[in-house]
Amino acid sequence: MSQLLNLGNLFQRPLVPIGKNDQNELKQIYPRKDGIAQAFTHWLIALWWSEGEWSAGWKVTVFPVSEERVFWSVPPLFHTTAPSSFDNAWKLSQAILTSSRKDQLTDAFVHPYWDDWDKL
């Protein structure tokens, strides 16, 4: 297999474009060594199953992505540290999606570690 796995072929979901405000914020958050801004085009909002020694459940992670590179080439913009139920993770992913549509994802979820499940 000479190509990377395209998860878009497995999960048919509409793309979540990054707005202009969020693009400008990402330039500050993810600077390149050569000074040229990285070109991100979409958000990857992922729900991950996590099992640890003391807990198990769903985590939410958000990556800025582009079609030119794999999503893990930059650290996530946001992720939860403690697992929760699928319902909570889904609700959080929908809140993130709403913030993205308003071009305010970086304003609402710029802090990378979030565990305030009671806000949902």
DSSP file (Angstrom, degrees, kcal/mol; ACC not computed):
  #  RESIDUE AA STRUCTURE BP1 BP2  ACC     N-H-->O    O-->H-N    N-H-->O    O-->H-N    TCO  KAPPA ALPHA  PHI   PSI    X-CA   Y-CA   Z-CA
    1    1 A M              0   0    0      0, 0.0     0, 0.0     0, 0.0     0, 0.0   0.000 360.0 360.0 360.0 115.1    0.0    0.0    0.0
    2    2 A S        +     0   0    0      2,-0.1     2,-0.3     0, 0.0     0, 0.0   0.497 360.0  71.7 -98.3  -5.1    1.8    3.2   -1.2
    3    3 A Q  S    S-     0   0    0      1,-0.0     2,-0.1     3,-0.0     3,-0.1  -0.795  83.8-108.2-112.4 154.5   -0.9    5.7   -0.1
    4    4 A L        -     0   0    0     -2,-0.3     2,-0.3     1,-0.1    -2,-0.1  -0.479  46.3 -94.5 -73.1 149.6   -1.9    6.9    3.3
    5    5 A L        -     0   0    0     -2,-0.1     2,-0.9     1,-0.1    -1,-0.1  -0.493  34.5-144.2 -64.2 126.8   -5.3    5.8    4.6
    6    6 A N    >>  -     0   0    0     -2,-0.3     3,-1.8     1,-0.2     4,-0.5  -0.840  10.9-167.5 -97.0 102.8   -7.9    8.4    3.8
    7    7 A L  H >> S+     0   0    0     -2,-0.9     4,-2.4     1,-0.3     3,-0.9   0.753  82.6  72.1 -64.5 -22.6  -10.3    8.5    6.7
    8    8 A G  H 34 S+     0   0    0      1,-0.3    -1,-0.3     2,-0.2     5,-0.1   0.780  92.4  56.9 -61.8 -25.7  -12.7   10.6    4.6
    9    9 A N  H <4 S+     0   0    0     -3,-1.8    -1,-0.3     1,-0.2    -2,-0.2   0.753 111.3  42.3 -75.6 -23.4  -13.4    7.4    2.6
   10   10 A L  H << S+     0   0    0     -3,-0.9     2,-0.6    -4,-0.5    -2,-0.2   0.850 121.3  36.9 -88.2 -38.5  -14.4    5.6    5.7
   11   11 A F  S  < S-     0   0    0     -4,-2.4     2,-1.4     2,-0.1    -1,-0.3  -0.897  74.0-153.3-121.9 100.5  -16.5    8.3    7.4
   12   12 A Q        +     0   0    0     -2,-0.6    -3,-0.1    -3,-0.2    -4,-0.1  -0.594  37.2 148.0 -78.4  95.4  -18.5   10.4    5.0
   13   13 A R        -     0   0    0     -2,-1.4     3,-0.1    -5,-0.1    -2,-0.1  -0.952  52.2-101.4-126.4 146.3  -18.8   13.7    6.9
   14   14 A P        -     0   0    0      0, 0.0     2,-0.0     0, 0.0    -2,-0.0  -0.379  46.3-101.9 -64.5 146.2  -19.0   17.2    5.5
   15   15 A L        -     0   0    0      1,-0.1    29,-0.1    29,-0.0    27,-0.0  -0.358  24.2-139.4 -65.9 148.8  -15.8   19.2    5.7
   16   16 A V  E     -A   43   0A   0     27,-0.5    27,-2.9    -3,-0.1    -1,-0.1  -0.871  23.9-150.8-111.5  95.0  -15.5   21.7    8.5
   17   17 A P  E     -A   42   0A   0      0, 0.0     2,-0.5     0, 0.0    25,-0.3  -0.263  11.9-121.4 -69.3 153.0  -13.8   24.7    6.9
   18   18 A I        -     0   0    0     23,-2.0    83,-0.1    22,-0.1    82,-0.0  -0.831  29.3-135.5 -93.6 127.3  -11.6   27.1    9.0
   19   19 A G     >  -     0   0    0     -2,-0.5     4,-2.4    81,-0.3     5,-0.1  -0.188  24.9-100.3 -76.8 172.7  -12.9   30.7    8.8
   20   20 A K  H  > S+     0   0    0      2,-0.2     4,-2.3     1,-0.2     5,-0.2   0.885 120.5  50.5 -64.1 -42.3  -10.7   33.8    8.3
   21   21 A N  H  > S+     0   0    0      1,-0.2     4,-2.0     2,-0.2    -1,-0.2   0.942 113.5  45.4 -61.8 -47.1  -10.6   34.8   12.0
   22   22 A D  H  > S+     0   0    0      1,-0.2     4,-2.5     2,-0.2    -2,-0.2   0.878 109.7  56.0 -64.6 -37.0   -9.5   31.3   13.0
   23   23 A Q  H  X S+     0   0    0     -4,-2.4     4,-1.4     1,-0.2    -1,-0.2   0.931 107.7  48.8 -58.6 -45.7   -7.0   31.2   10.2
   24   24 A N  H  X S+     0   0    0     -4,-2.3     4,-0.8     1,-0.2    -1,-0.2   0.890 111.7  49.0 -63.2 -39.4   -5.4   34.4   11.6
   25   25 A E  H >X S+     0   0    0     -4,-2.0     4,-1.8     1,-0.2     3,-0.8   0.889 106.1  56.8 -66.6 -39.0   -5.3   32.9   15.1
   26   26 A L  H 3X S+     0   0    0     -4,-2.5     4,-2.8     1,-0.2    -1,-0.2   0.814  97.2  63.2 -64.0 -29.7   -3.7   29.7   13.8
   27   27 A K  H 3< S+     0   0    0     -4,-1.4    -1,-0.2     1,-0.2    -2,-0.2   0.863 108.8  41.7 -60.9 -35.1   -0.8   31.7   12.3
   28   28 A Q  H << S+     0   0    0     -4,-0.8    -2,-0.2    -3,-0.8    -1,-0.2   0.840 117.4  46.3 -78.8 -35.1    0.1   32.8   15.8
   29   29 A I  H  < S+     0   0    0     -4,-1.8    -2,-0.2     1,-0.2    -3,-0.2   0.857 121.3  34.1 -77.7 -36.7   -0.5   29.4   17.4
   30   30 A Y  S  < S+     0   0    0     -4,-2.8     8,-0.6    -5,-0.2    -1,-0.2  -0.548  77.4 173.5-120.5  65.1    1.4   27.3   14.8
   31   31 A P        -     0   0    0      0, 0.0     2,-0.3     0, 0.0     6,-0.1  -0.430  24.2-134.9 -71.9 148.2    4.3   29.4   13.6
   32   32 A R    >   -     0   0    0      4,-0.3     3,-1.4    -5,-0.1    -2,-0.0  -0.692  18.5-118.2 -97.1 157.0    6.8   27.8   11.2
   33   33 A K  T 3  S+     0   0    0     -2,-0.3    -1,-0.1     1,-0.3     0, 0.0   0.813 114.6  53.9 -63.2 -30.9   10.6   28.2   11.6
   34   34 A D  T 3  S-     0   0    0      2,-0.2    -1,-0.3     1,-0.1     3,-0.1   0.467 113.8-116.1 -85.7  -0.1   10.9   29.9    8.2
   35   35 A G  S <  S+     0   0    0     -3,-1.4     2,-0.4     1,-0.3    -2,-0.1   0.315  74.5 127.3  86.7  -9.2    8.2   32.5    9.1
   36   36 A I        -     0   0    0      1,-0.1    -4,-0.3    -5,-0.1    -1,-0.3  -0.674  64.9-114.7 -83.5 133.7    5.7   31.4    6.5
   37   37 A A        -     0   0    0     -2,-0.4     2,-0.2    -6,-0.1   -10,-0.1  -0.393  28.4-114.0 -68.2 141.2    2.3   30.7    7.9
   38   38 A Q        -     0   0    0     -8,-0.6     2,-1.1   -12,-0.2    -1,-0.1  -0.524  26.5-125.5 -72.7 143.0    1.1   27.1    7.7
   39   39 A A        +     0   0    0     -2,-0.2     2,-0.4   -12,-0.0    -1,-0.1  -0.764  34.7 174.6 -96.9  95.2   -1.9   26.6    5.3
   40   40 A F        +     0   0    0     -2,-1.1    26,-0.3     1,-0.1     3,-0.1  -0.805   9.0 173.3 -97.2 142.9   -4.7   24.9    7.2
   41   41 A T        +     0   0    0     24,-3.0   -23,-2.0    -2,-0.4     2,-0.3   0.683  57.6  19.8-119.2 -29.3   -8.0   24.5    5.5
   42   42 A H  E     -AB  17  65A   0     23,-2.1    23,-3.3   -25,-0.3     2,-0.4  -0.916  66.4-115.9-142.2 163.3  -10.3   22.4    7.7
   43   43 A W  E     -AB  16  64A   0    -27,-2.9     2,-0.6    -2,-0.3   -27,-0.5  -0.831  15.3-152.0 -99.0 141.1  -10.9   21.2   11.2
   44   44 A L  E     - B   0  63A   0     19,-2.8    19,-2.3    -2,-0.4     2,-0.7  -0.959  12.8-170.8-108.5 110.9  -10.7   17.6   12.2
   45   45 A I  E     - B   0  62A   0     -2,-0.6     2,-0.4    17,-0.2    17,-0.2  -0.901  15.3-174.6-104.2 108.0  -13.0   17.1   15.2
   46   46 A A  E     - B   0  61A   0     15,-3.1    15,-2.5    -2,-0.7     2,-0.5  -0.843  24.2-153.9-114.4 140.4  -12.3   13.6   16.4
   47   47 A L  E     - B   0  60A   0     -2,-0.4     2,-0.4    13,-0.2    13,-0.2  -0.960  23.1-168.7-107.0 123.9  -13.9   11.5   19.2
   48   48 A W  E     - B   0  59A   0     11,-2.7    11,-2.8    -2,-0.5     2,-0.4  -0.915  20.7-131.8-117.8 137.6  -11.4    8.9   20.5
   49   49 A W  E     - B   0  58A   0     -2,-0.4     2,-0.4     9,-0.2     9,-0.2  -0.740  31.3-171.3 -81.9 134.8  -12.1    5.9   22.8
   50   50 A S  E     - B   0  57A   0      7,-3.0     7,-2.4    -2,-0.4     2,-0.5  -0.994  13.3-171.7-133.8 134.9   -9.5    5.9   25.6
   51   51 A E  E     + B   0  56A   0     -2,-0.4     5,-0.2     5,-0.2     2,-0.2  -0.990  13.4 168.0-127.0 126.3   -8.8    3.3   28.2
   52   52 A G        -     0   0    0      3,-3.5    -2,-0.0    -2,-0.5     0, 0.0  -0.628  51.9 -90.5-122.2-175.9   -6.5    3.9   31.1
   53   53 A E  S    S+     0   0    0     -2,-0.2     3,-0.1     1,-0.2    -1,-0.0   0.857 124.4  22.7 -65.1 -34.1   -5.7    2.1   34.3
   54   54 A W  S    S+     0   0    0      1,-0.2     2,-0.3     0, 0.0    -1,-0.2   0.573 126.8  23.3-112.4 -13.1   -8.4    4.0   36.2
   55   55 A S        -     0   0    0      2,-0.0    -3,-3.5     0, 0.0     2,-0.3  -0.986  50.1-167.0-152.9 160.2  -10.9    5.2   33.6
   56   56 A A  E     +B   51   0A   0     -2,-0.3     2,-0.3    -5,-0.2    -5,-0.2  -0.989  35.3  94.0-146.3 149.6  -12.3    4.6   30.2
   57   57 A G  E     -B   50   0A   0     -7,-2.4    -7,-3.0    -2,-0.3     2,-0.4  -0.986  65.9 -39.9 160.1-163.0  -14.5    6.7   27.9
   58   58 A W  E     -BC  49  84A   0     26,-3.4    26,-2.0    -2,-0.3     2,-0.3  -0.747  40.6-167.8-101.4 139.3  -14.5    9.1   25.0
   59   59 A K  E     -B   48   0A   0    -11,-2.8   -11,-2.7    -2,-0.4     2,-0.4  -0.869  13.9-137.9-118.3 156.3  -12.2   12.1   24.5
   60   60 A V  E     +B   47   0A   0     -2,-0.3    20,-2.1   -13,-0.2     2,-0.4  -0.956  21.3 179.8-117.8 134.4  -12.5   14.9   22.0
   61   61 A T  E     -BD  46  79A   0    -15,-2.5   -15,-3.1    -2,-0.4     2,-0.5  -0.988  11.7-158.5-134.5 142.6   -9.6   16.3   20.0
   62   62 A V  E     -BD  45  78A   0     16,-2.8    15,-2.3    -2,-0.4    16,-1.4  -0.985  11.4-179.4-125.7 124.7   -9.4   19.1   17.4
   63   63 A F  E     -B   44   0A   0    -19,-2.3   -19,-2.8    -2,-0.5     2,-0.5  -0.949  27.1-131.5-116.9 139.3   -6.7   19.4   14.8
   64   64 A P  E     -B   43   0A   0      0, 0.0     2,-0.3     0, 0.0   -21,-0.2  -0.794  42.8-178.2 -80.6 134.9   -6.3   22.0   12.1
   65   65 A V  E     -B   42   0A   0    -23,-3.3   -24,-3.0    -2,-0.5   -23,-2.1  -0.844  25.3-168.3-133.3 165.7   -5.7   20.1    8.9
   66   66 A S    >   -     0   0    0      3,-0.4     3,-0.9    -2,-0.3   -26,-0.1  -0.954  36.5-114.8-145.1 162.7   -4.9   20.5    5.2
   67   67 A E  T 3  S+     0   0    0     -2,-0.3   -27,-0.1     1,-0.2     4,-0.0   0.629 106.5  70.3 -74.9 -11.8   -5.0   18.0    2.4
   68   68 A E  T 3  S+     0   0    0      2,-0.1     2,-0.3     1,-0.0    -1,-0.2   0.671 105.8  23.2 -81.4 -16.3   -1.2   18.3    1.8
   69   69 A R  S <  S-     0   0    0     -3,-0.9    -3,-0.4     2,-0.0     2,-0.1  -0.941  88.1 -85.6-146.8 166.4   -0.2   16.6    5.0
   70   70 A V    >   -     0   0    0     -2,-0.3     3,-1.7     1,-0.1     4,-0.1  -0.417  40.0-119.8 -73.4 149.9   -1.3   14.1    7.7
   71   71 A F  G >  S+     0   0    0      1,-0.3     3,-0.9     2,-0.1    -1,-0.1   0.773 107.9  61.6 -65.4 -27.1   -3.3   15.5   10.5
   72   72 A W  G 3  S+     0   0    0      1,-0.2    -1,-0.3    -9,-0.1    -2,-0.1   0.363  74.2  95.5 -83.6   8.5   -0.8   14.4   13.2
   73   73 A S  G <  S+     0   0    0     -3,-1.7    -1,-0.2     2,-0.1    -2,-0.1   0.669  91.3  37.4 -73.0 -14.0    1.9   16.6   11.8
   74   74 A V  S <  S-     0   0    0     -3,-0.9     3,-0.1    -4,-0.1   -44,-0.0  -0.949  98.2 -99.5-128.9 154.1    0.9   19.4   14.2
   75   75 A P        -     0   0    0      0, 0.0    -2,-0.1     0, 0.0    -3,-0.0  -0.327  52.4 -89.9 -66.2 155.7   -0.2   19.1   17.9
   76   76 A P        -     0   0    0      0, 0.0   -13,-0.3     0, 0.0     3,-0.1  -0.341  22.9-139.6 -65.3 148.7   -3.9   19.3   18.4
   77   77 A L  S    S+     0   0    0    -15,-2.3     2,-0.3     1,-0.3   -14,-0.2   0.836  86.2   6.3 -70.7 -34.1   -5.4   22.7   19.0
   78   78 A F  E     +D   62   0A   0    -16,-1.4   -16,-2.8     2,-0.0     2,-0.3  -0.997  65.8 162.2-151.1 142.5   -7.7   21.3   21.7
   79   79 A H  E     -De  61 113A   0     33,-2.5    35,-1.3    -2,-0.3   -18,-0.2  -0.945  33.7-118.7-160.6 151.1   -8.3   18.0   23.5
   80   80 A T  E     - e   0 114A   0    -20,-2.1    35,-0.2    -2,-0.3    33,-0.1  -0.587  15.0-158.3 -82.1 149.6  -10.0   16.8   26.6
   81   81 A T  S    S+     0   0    0     33,-0.7    -1,-0.1    -2,-0.2    34,-0.1   0.779  74.6  55.5 -98.9 -32.1   -7.8   15.1   29.2
   82   82 A A  S    S-     0   0    0     32,-0.4    -1,-0.1     1,-0.0   -24,-0.1  -0.847  85.5-121.6-103.3 137.2  -10.4   13.0   31.1
   83   83 A P        +     0   0    0      0, 0.0     2,-0.2     0, 0.0   -24,-0.2  -0.349  33.8 177.2 -72.0 157.3  -12.6   10.6   29.3
   84   84 A S  B     -C   58   0A   0    -26,-2.0   -26,-3.4     1,-0.1     2,-0.0  -0.767  36.7 -61.4-142.6-172.6  -16.4   11.0   29.4
   85   85 A S     >  -     0   0    0     -2,-0.2     4,-2.3   -28,-0.2     5,-0.2  -0.304  46.9-112.8 -72.6 162.3  -19.5    9.3   28.0
   86   86 A F  H  > S+     0   0    0      1,-0.2     4,-3.0     2,-0.2     5,-0.2   0.899 117.5  57.0 -62.1 -39.7  -20.2    9.3   24.3
   87   87 A D  H  > S+     0   0    0      1,-0.2     4,-2.4     2,-0.2    -1,-0.2   0.924 109.1  44.7 -58.6 -45.7  -23.2   11.6   24.8
   88   88 A N  H  > S+     0   0    0      2,-0.2     4,-2.5     1,-0.2    -1,-0.2   0.918 113.8  49.4 -64.5 -43.0  -21.0   14.2   26.5
   89   89 A A  H  X S+     0   0    0     -4,-2.3     4,-2.4     1,-0.2    -2,-0.2   0.904 111.9  48.8 -64.0 -40.4  -18.2   13.9   23.9
   90   90 A W  H  X S+     0   0    0     -4,-3.0     4,-2.1     2,-0.2    -1,-0.2   0.923 111.0  50.0 -65.0 -43.7  -20.8   14.2   21.1
   91   91 A K  H  X S+     0   0    0     -4,-2.4     4,-2.0    -5,-0.2    -2,-0.2   0.910 111.7  48.6 -61.1 -42.1  -22.3   17.3   22.7
   92   92 A L  H  X S+     0   0    0     -4,-2.5     4,-2.4     1,-0.2    -1,-0.2   0.913 109.1  52.5 -64.6 -41.8  -18.9   18.8   23.0
   93   93 A S  H  X S+     0   0    0     -4,-2.4     4,-2.2     1,-0.2    -1,-0.2   0.871 109.5  50.0 -62.3 -35.3  -18.1   18.0   19.4
   94   94 A Q  H  X S+     0   0    0     -4,-2.1     4,-2.3     2,-0.2    -1,-0.2   0.868 109.0  51.2 -70.8 -36.4  -21.3   19.8   18.3
   95   95 A A  H  X S+     0   0    0     -4,-2.0     4,-2.1     2,-0.2    -2,-0.2   0.890 111.2  48.9 -64.7 -38.8  -20.4   22.9   20.4
   96   96 A I  H  X S+     0   0    0     -4,-2.4     4,-2.2     2,-0.2    -2,-0.2   0.908 110.1  51.2 -65.6 -42.6  -17.0   22.9   18.7
   97   97 A L  H  X S+     0   0    0     -4,-2.2     4,-2.3     2,-0.2    -2,-0.2   0.908 109.3  50.5 -61.3 -42.8  -18.7   22.6   15.3
   98   98 A T  H  X S+     0   0    0     -4,-2.3     4,-1.4     1,-0.2    -1,-0.2   0.912 109.8  50.2 -61.8 -43.5  -21.0   25.5   16.2
   99   99 A S  H  <>S+     0   0    0     -4,-2.1     5,-3.2     1,-0.2     6,-0.5   0.877 109.7  52.0 -62.3 -37.6  -18.0   27.7   17.2
  100  100 A S  H ><5S+     0   0    0     -4,-2.2     3,-1.8     4,-0.2   -81,-0.3   0.918 106.0  52.7 -64.8 -43.6  -16.3   26.8   14.0
  101  101 A R  H 3<5S+     0   0    0     -4,-2.3    -1,-0.2     1,-0.3    -2,-0.2   0.804 109.8  49.4 -63.3 -28.4  -19.3   27.8   11.9
  102  102 A K  T 3<5S-     0   0    0     -4,-1.4    -1,-0.3    -5,-0.2    -2,-0.2   0.417 115.8-118.8 -87.1   1.3  -19.2   31.2   13.7
  103  103 A D  T < 5S+     0   0    0     -3,-1.8    -3,-0.2    -4,-0.1    -2,-0.1   0.867  88.6 107.1  61.6  39.0  -15.5   31.5   13.0
  104  104 A Q     >< +     0   0    0     -5,-3.2     4,-2.3    -6,-0.1     5,-0.2   0.090  28.8 114.7-131.5  21.0  -14.8   31.5   16.7
  105  105 A L  H  > S+     0   0    0     -6,-0.5     4,-2.9     1,-0.2    -5,-0.1   0.924  80.9  48.6 -63.4 -43.4  -13.3   28.1   17.4
  106  106 A T  H  > S+     0   0    0      1,-0.2     4,-0.5     2,-0.2    -1,-0.2   0.813 112.4  50.5 -67.8 -27.8   -9.9   29.5   18.4
  107  107 A D  H  4 S+     0   0    0      2,-0.2     3,-0.2     1,-0.1    -1,-0.2   0.900 119.6  34.4 -72.2 -41.1  -11.6   32.0   20.7
  108  108 A A  H  < S+     0   0    0     -4,-2.3    -2,-0.2     1,-0.2    -3,-0.2   0.798 133.1  23.8 -85.7 -30.3  -13.8   29.4   22.5
  109  109 A F  H  < S+     0   0    0     -4,-2.9    -1,-0.2    -5,-0.2    -2,-0.2  -0.066  77.2 119.0-131.2  33.8  -11.5   26.4   22.5
  110  110 A V     <  +     0   0    0     -4,-0.5    -1,-0.1    -3,-0.2    -3,-0.1   0.788  55.4  88.3 -74.3 -25.2   -7.9   27.7   22.3
  111  111 A H  S    S-     0   0    0      1,-0.2   -32,-0.2    -3,-0.1   -34,-0.0  -0.629  74.8-148.0 -74.9 120.7   -6.9   26.3   25.7
  112  112 A P  S    S+     0   0    0      0, 0.0   -33,-2.5     0, 0.0     2,-0.6   0.685  77.3  60.2 -71.4 -18.0   -5.7   22.8   24.7
  113  113 A Y  E     +e   79   0A   0    -35,-0.2     2,-0.4   -33,-0.1   -33,-0.2  -0.933  63.5 167.6-116.8 118.1   -6.8   20.9   27.9
  114  114 A W  E     +e   80   0A   0    -35,-1.3   -33,-0.7    -2,-0.6   -32,-0.4  -0.991  16.8 154.6-133.7 128.2  -10.5   21.0   28.8
  115  115 A D        +     0   0    0     -2,-0.4     2,-1.4   -35,-0.2     3,-0.2   0.084  34.0 121.2-140.3  26.1  -12.3   18.9   31.3
  116  116 A D    >   +     0   0    0      1,-0.2     3,-1.8     2,-0.1     4,-0.2  -0.515  23.7 159.4 -93.5  69.0  -15.4   21.0   32.2
  117  117 A W  G >   +     0   0    0     -2,-1.4     3,-1.5     1,-0.3    -1,-0.2   0.729  65.0  72.1 -63.3 -22.2  -18.0   18.4   31.2
  118  118 A D  G 3  S+     0   0    0      1,-0.3    -1,-0.3    -3,-0.2    -2,-0.1   0.710  83.6  69.5 -67.7 -18.6  -20.5   20.2   33.5
  119  119 A K  G <         0   0    0     -3,-1.8    -1,-0.3     1,-0.3    -2,-0.2   0.646 360.0 360.0 -72.6 -13.5  -20.7   23.1   31.0
  120  120 A L    <         0   0    0     -3,-1.5    -1,-0.3    -4,-0.2    -2,-0.1   0.500 360.0 360.0 -78.0 360.0  -22.4   20.9   28.4
